[in-house]
Amino acid sequence: PICLIIPTGGAGSHSRELPPPTPWRLTRVSPRRWLNLQEFQSKKLMRECGVSVQRFFVADTPAEALEAAKRLNAKEIVLKAQILAGGRGKGLFDSGLKGGVHLTKDPAVVGDLASKMLGFHLTTKQTPKEGVKVKTVMVAEALDISRETYFAILMDRSCNGPVMVGSPQGGMDIEEVADRTPELIFKETIDIFEGVRDDQAQRMAANLGFRGPLEKQAAEQMKKLYELFVKVDATQVEVNPLGETPEGQVVCFDAKINFDDNAEFRQKTVFAMDETDESDPMETEAAKYDLKYIGLDGNIACFVNGAGLAMATCDIIDLHGGKPANFLDLGGGVKENQVYAAFKLLTGDPKVEAILVNIFGGIVNCAIIANGITKACRELELKVPLVVRLEGTNVKEAKRILAESGLSITAANDLDDAAQKAVAAITKK
């Protein structure tokens, strides 16, 4: 993707004095794999910013879980398996234990429950068939919720900055609320220079149904959540539910935080928490080279630049009777080593029986792709059919490089031709 950075300035553009306008510049942003944090990691970040969350401890062994339960000294305890997939409460462990979330009023049973979670695989609707191995559990104070609301801060392109979004209908799918009762969705645009004003926070708290002392308390939580949003370079902080307890507390019970991957250079502590153990190993390896990879269940590997072109390539392969083996997006600013890394990933998949390269060179130099392809084919001793369609920047030079390489490469005139040839190559086998 290309980010066009336009300097702020000019008469009447803003009431504050700003530096003189500078020339426009283009910044190329490389695609990155999204940062994934466990629930306890997100809550730790929130707690550090003064956001009200349940008291909790993290345990890696049953003994630590038991000790944590005793230290909490709570009326009721909730034990949660820490994996990145949703649907934990209805999941199943290969130890026989049902559910990755358990409530108990007896701290003594926490150790036994943890012993049936830690080291075992939990399978939910969002995990692979074999499930995900649980290495950590969160032992937290269970609180009753008398009312649930929804609150989020996110970047909104139409507002050129962050906005607060809230609804008195929390604890459910916010898209469903917006569809059925749009009048219950409230929005406040945030001035990036001023931050969240007191009147905005109080108005949002009132719209969410907080009354009396709870209104002020909820407003303060919203301002602290915005502090977190800015501090960690988030693109979204979503709290669902933001609830109130019978004891008169406003608590963030569950949260999702999305981060700006381009801020990794100044958010090293946050990004060091990235959980890659649960990710597809090929996806993790691809991310090292700024490649976006998603494995599919077909046998024709797709090597493409741009997400839209990648989806179109997958569709047209399917149209001609084939099945894509993956979604691999090179993005912009491609170098030869990335091409080589991409081929290494694709050829390492035993399902792959043919490779289709589909490059439309706008930002991408087709000659760089061609040099990367020839190097990869020779060094990896490619043994599956390779179909290449190139178009755009420096395409004549790229086609010359491939033609003079002496390699067995099938050239295609267009995407439709490329897809047909890739499917035919498998059929001949």
C-alpha positions in Angstrom: 0.0 0.0 0.0 1.0 3.6 -0.5 0.4 6.3 2.1 0.1 9.8 0.8 1.2 12.2 3.6 -0.3 15.7 3.1 1.1 18.4 5.4 -1.5 20.4 7.4 -1.4 24.1 6.7 -2.9 27.0 4.8 -5.2 29.8 5.6 -8.2 28.8 7.7 -7.1 25.1 8.0 -6.8 25.3 11.8 -6.9 27.9 14.5 -3.5 26.9 15.9 -0.2 28.2 14.4 1.4 25.5 12.4 4.8 25.2 10.7 5.1 26.3 7.1 3.8 23.7 4.6 6.4 21.2 3.4 6.4 19.3 0.1 4.2 16.2 -0.2 6.0 12.9 0.1 5.2 9.3 -0.6 5.9 6.7 2.0 5.8 3.0 1.1 4.4 0.9 4.0 5.2 -2.8 4.0 2.5 -5.3 5.0 3.0 -6.9 8.4 1.4 -9.7 10.2 -1.1 -8.4 12.8 0.1 -8.3 16.4 -1.8 -10.9 18.6 -2.0 -10.5 22.4 -3.5 -12.8 25.0 -6.3 -11.6 27.2 -4.1 -11.1 30.2 -1.6 -9.1 28.2 -4.3 -6.7 27.0 -5.6 -6.3 30.6 -2.1 -5.7 31.9 -1.7 -2.8 29.5 -5.1 -1.4 30.5 -4.3 -1.7 34.2 -1.0 0.1 33.7 -3.0 3.1 32.4 -5.4 3.1 35.3 -8.2 1.4 33.5 -10.4 -0.6 35.9 -10.2 -4.3 35.3 -10.7 -7.4 37.4 -7.9 -8.4 39.8 -6.0 -11.2 38.2 -2.9 -13.3 38.3 -1.2 -15.5 35.6 -0.1 -19.0 36.1 2.0 -21.5 34.1 1.6 -24.5 36.5 -1.3 -25.9 38.6 0.6 -25.0 41.8 0.9 -21.4 40.7 -2.8 -21.3 39.8 -3.8 -22.6 43.2 -1.6 -20.1 44.9 -3.0 -17.3 42.8 -6.6 -18.3 43.8 -5.7 -18.1 47.4 -4.0 -14.7 47.0 -7.1 -13.3 45.3 -9.2 -13.9 48.4 -12.3 -13.4 46.2 -15.9 -14.5 46.7 -15.8 -16.1 43.4 -12.9 -17.0 41.0 -12.9 -17.4 37.2 -10.2 -19.5 35.6 -9.5 -18.9 31.9 -7.3 -20.8 29.5 -5.2 -18.3 27.6 -5.4 -18.9 23.8 -6.0 -16.4 21.0 -9.1 -18.2 19.6 -12.6 -17.3 20.7 -15.3 -19.6 22.0 -13.2 -20.8 24.9 -16.1 -21.3 27.2 -17.7 -23.9 24.9 -14.4 -25.6 24.0 -13.1 -29.1 24.8 -9.8 -30.2 26.1 -8.1 -33.4 25.1 -7.8 -34.1 28.8 -11.6 -34.5 28.8 -12.3 -31.2 30.6 -15.2 -29.3 29.0 -14.9 -25.6 28.7 -11.8 -23.3 28.8 -13.5 -20.9 31.3 -14.6 -22.1 34.8 -16.2 -20.3 37.7 -15.8 -21.5 41.3 -16.2 -20.3 44.8 -13.7 -22.8 46.2 -10.1 -21.8 45.6 -9.0 -25.3 46.4 -10.4 -26.7 43.1 -8.5 -24.2 41.0 -5.3 -26.3 41.0 -7.1 -29.4 39.8 -8.9 -27.5 37.1 -5.6 -25.9 35.9 -4.0 -29.4 35.8 -6.6 -30.4 33.2 -5.9 -27.3 31.2 -2.2 -26.6 31.2 -0.3 -28.8 28.7 -3.4 -30.0 27.0 -5.0 -28.9 23.7 -8.2 -26.9 23.7 -10.4 -27.1 20.7 -13.0 -24.4 19.9 -14.9 -23.3 16.7 -12.0 -21.0 15.9 -9.0 -23.3 16.5 -7.5 -26.0 14.1 -9.0 -29.5 14.4 -6.2 -30.6 16.7 -6.8 -27.6 19.0 -4.3 -25.3 20.6 -2.0 -26.2 23.5 -2.6 -24.2 26.6 0.5 -22.9 28.3 -0.9 -20.2 30.5 -4.1 -19.7 32.5 -5.5 -16.5 34.0 -6.9 -16.6 37.5 -9.2 -13.7 38.1 -11.7 -12.3 40.5 -15.2 -13.0 39.2 -17.5 -10.0 39.4 -21.3 -9.8 39.0 -22.4 -7.5 36.2 -25.7 -5.7 36.7 -25.6 -3.9 33.3 -23.5 -4.2 30.1 -22.6 -1.5 27.7 -20.3 -1.2 24.6 -17.5 1.3 24.2 -14.7 1.6 21.7 -12.1 4.1 20.4 -11.0 3.6 16.8 -9.5 5.4 13.9 -12.1 6.7 11.5 -11.1 7.7 8.0 -14.2 9.9 7.5 -13.2 11.9 10.6 -9.5 12.0 9.8 -8.7 10.7 13.3 -10.0 8.8 16.4 -13.6 8.6 17.4 -15.4 7.2 20.5 -18.3 4.9 19.7 -20.6 3.6 22.4 -24.0 1.9 23.0 -26.1 1.1 26.1 -26.5 -2.4 24.4 -23.3 -4.2 25.4 -22.2 -7.8 25.7 -23.4 -8.6 22.2 -22.4 -8.2 18.6 -22.2 -4.4 18.0 -22.9 -4.9 14.3 -26.2 -6.5 15.1 -27.1 -3.5 17.4 -26.2 -1.1 14.7 -28.3 -2.9 12.2 -31.4 -3.4 14.4 -31.3 -0.2 16.6 -29.0 2.3 15.0 -30.4 5.0 17.3 -28.6 3.3 20.1 -25.1 3.9 18.6 -23.5 7.1 19.8 -20.4 8.7 18.4 -18.0 11.5 19.5 -15.2 12.8 17.2 -11.9 13.3 19.1 -9.7 16.3 18.3 -6.2 14.7 18.1 -4.7 17.8 19.6 -7.0 18.1 22.6 -7.8 14.5 23.3 -11.1 13.5 24.9 -12.8 16.6 26.5 -14.6 16.2 29.8 -18.0 17.2 28.3 -17.5 14.5 25.5 -16.7 11.8 28.1 -19.6 12.8 30.3 -22.0 12.9 27.3 -21.0 9.5 26.2 -21.3 8.1 29.7 -24.8 9.5 30.0 -25.7 8.1 26.5 -24.6 4.7 27.7 -27.0 4.9 30.6 -24.6 5.5 33.5 -26.3 7.6 36.2 -25.2 9.5 39.3 -21.7 8.7 40.6 -21.4 6.0 37.9 -21.5 8.6 35.1 -18.4 10.4 36.4 -16.7 7.1 37.0 -17.5 5.8 33.4 -16.3 9.2 31.9 -13.0 8.8 33.7 -12.6 5.3 32.4 -13.2 6.5 28.9 -10.5 9.2 29.2 -8.0 6.6 30.5 -8.9 4.3 27.7 -8.0 7.1 25.3 -4.7 7.6 27.1 -4.0 3.9 26.5 -5.1 4.3 22.8 -2.5 7.0 22.3 0.2 5.5 24.5 0.4 2.1 22.6 -0.3 3.5 19.1 -3.5 1.6 18.9 -5.8 1.7 15.9 -8.7 0.3 18.0 -9.5 -0.3 21.7 -12.8 -2.1 22.0 -14.4 -2.8 25.4 -17.4 -5.2 25.3 -18.7 -5.2 27.9 -18.0 -2.0 29.8 -20.1 -3.0 32.7 -21.3 -1.8 36.0 -21.4 -4.0 39.1 -24.0 -4.2 41.9 -21.4 -2.7 44.2 -21.3 0.5 42.0 -18.1 -0.1 40.0 -17.5 0.5 36.3 -15.3 -2.2 35.0 -13.8 -3.1 31.6 -14.6 -6.9 31.6 -13.3 -7.8 28.1 -11.2 -5.8 25.6 -9.7 -6.1 22.2 -6.8 -3.9 21.2 -5.5 -3.5 17.6 -2.1 -1.9 17.1 -0.5 0.1 14.3 2.2 -2.3 13.1 4.1 0.6 11.6 4.8 1.9 15.2 6.7 -1.3 16.1 10.0 0.7 16.2 8.7 2.7 19.2 6.5 0.1 20.8 9.2 -2.6 21.3 7.8 -3.7 24.7 4.3 -4.2 23.3 5.5 -6.0 20.2 7.8 -8.2 22.2 4.6 -9.8 23.7 3.5 -11.0 20.3 2.2 -14.6 20.5 3.5 -16.5 17.5 3.1 -20.0 18.9 -0.5 -20.3 17.9 0.0 -18.9 14.4 0.5 -20.9 11.3 4.3 -21.5 11.1 4.3 -20.6 7.4 2.4 -17.4 8.2 5.0 -16.5 10.9 7.9 -17.3 8.6 6.3 -15.2 5.8 6.0 -12.2 8.2 9.8 -12.2 8.7 10.1 -11.2 5.1 7.1 -8.8 5.1 4.9 -11.2 3.2 1.3 -11.9 3.9 0.4 -15.6 3.7 -2.7 -17.5 4.4 -2.8 -21.2 3.8 -5.8 -22.7 1.9 -6.7 -26.3 1.1 -6.0 -26.4 -2.7 -2.9 -27.4 -4.7 -2.2 -24.4 -6.9 0.1 -21.9 -5.1 -0.6 -18.2 -5.8 2.3 -15.7 -5.8 0.7 -12.3 -6.3 1.3 -8.6 -5.4 -1.7 -6.9 -3.9 -4.6 -8.3 -1.8 -7.2 -7.5 -4.4 -5.2 -9.2 -7.2 -4.6 -12.1 -4.9 -8.3 -12.6 -4.3 -9.1 -12.3 -8.0 -6.4 -14.9 -8.7 -7.8 -17.3 -6.2 -11.3 -16.8 -7.7 -10.3 -17.3 -11.3 -8.4 -20.5 -10.4 -11.5 -21.8 -8.8 -13.6 -20.7 -11.9 -11.4 -22.9 -14.1 -11.8 -25.9 -11.9 -8.7 -25.6 -9.7 -8.2 -24.9 -6.0 -5.8 -22.3 -4.6 -3.3 -23.6 -2.1 -2.7 -20.2 -0.5 -3.1 -16.5 -0.5 0.4 -14.9 -0.7 0.6 -11.1 -1.1 4.1 -9.7 -1.9 2.9 -6.1 -1.4 5.0 -3.2 -2.7 8.7 -2.5 -2.5 9.6 -6.1 -3.3 13.2 -7.3 -3.2 14.8 -10.4 -4.7 15.3 -12.0 -1.3 11.5 -11.7 -0.7 10.8 -13.5 -4.0 13.2 -16.2 -3.0 11.6 -16.5 0.5 8.2 -16.7 -1.0 9.2 -19.5 -3.4 10.8 -21.4 -0.5 7.5 -21.1 1.5 5.4 -22.3 -1.4 7.6 -25.2 -2.4 7.7 -26.3 1.3 4.0 -27.0 1.2 3.5 -30.7 0.2 0.0 -29.9 -1.2 1.4 -27.6 -3.9 1.4 -29.2 -7.3 1.8 -26.0 -9.4 2.7 -22.4 -8.9 1.0 -19.4 -10.5 2.8 -16.1 -10.4 0.6 -13.1 -11.2 2.3 -9.7 -11.0 0.9 -6.4 -12.0 3.9 -4.0 -11.7 2.9 -0.6 -10.6 5.1 -0.1 -7.6 6.7 -3.5 -8.2 9.5 -3.8 -10.8 8.8 -6.9 -12.9 12.5 -7.3 -13.6 13.2 -7.8 -9.8 10.5 -10.4 -9.7 12.0 -12.2 -12.8 15.5 -12.2 -11.3 14.1 -13.5 -8.0 12.1 -16.3 -9.8 15.1 -17.5 -11.8 17.3 -17.6 -8.7 14.7 -19.4 -6.6 14.0 -22.0 -9.4 17.7 -22.8 -9.7 18.7 -22.9 -6.0 15.5 -24.7 -4.9 15.5 -27.0 -7.9 11.8 -26.4 -8.5 10.0 -29.6 -9.4 6.4 -28.4 -10.0 5.0 -26.6 -13.0 5.4 -22.8 -12.9 3.1 -20.4 -14.8 4.1 -16.7 -14.9 2.0 -13.7 -15.9 3.8 -10.4 -15.7 2.5 -6.9 -16.6 3.5 -3.4 -15.9 6.8 -1.7 -14.9 9.9 -3.1 -16.8 7.9 -6.0 -18.1 9.9 -6.4 -21.4 13.1 -6.8 -19.5 11.4 -9.2 -17.1 10.2 -11.4 -20.0 13.7 -11.4 -21.5 15.2 -12.5 -18.2 12.7 -15.4 -18.0 13.0 -16.4 -21.7 16.8 -16.5 -21.6 17.0 -18.3 -18.2 16.7 -21.8 -19.8 14.2 -22.8 -17.1 10.9 -24.6 -17.7 8.6 -21.6 -17.2 5.2 -21.3 -18.9 4.4 -17.7 -19.9 0.8 -16.5 -19.8 -0.7 -13.6 -21.7 -3.2 -12.6 -19.1 -4.7 -13.8 -15.8 -7.4 -15.9 -17.4 -4.7 -17.6 -19.6 -2.5 -18.1 -16.6 -5.2 -19.8 -14.5 -6.2 -22.1 -17.3 -2.5 -23.1 -17.8 -2.0 -23.7 -14.1 -5.1 -25.9 -13.9 -4.1 -27.8 -17.1 -0.6 -28.4 -15.7 -2.0 -30.3 -12.7 -4.5 -32.2 -14.9 -1.7 -33.5 -17.1 0.1 -34.8 -14.0 
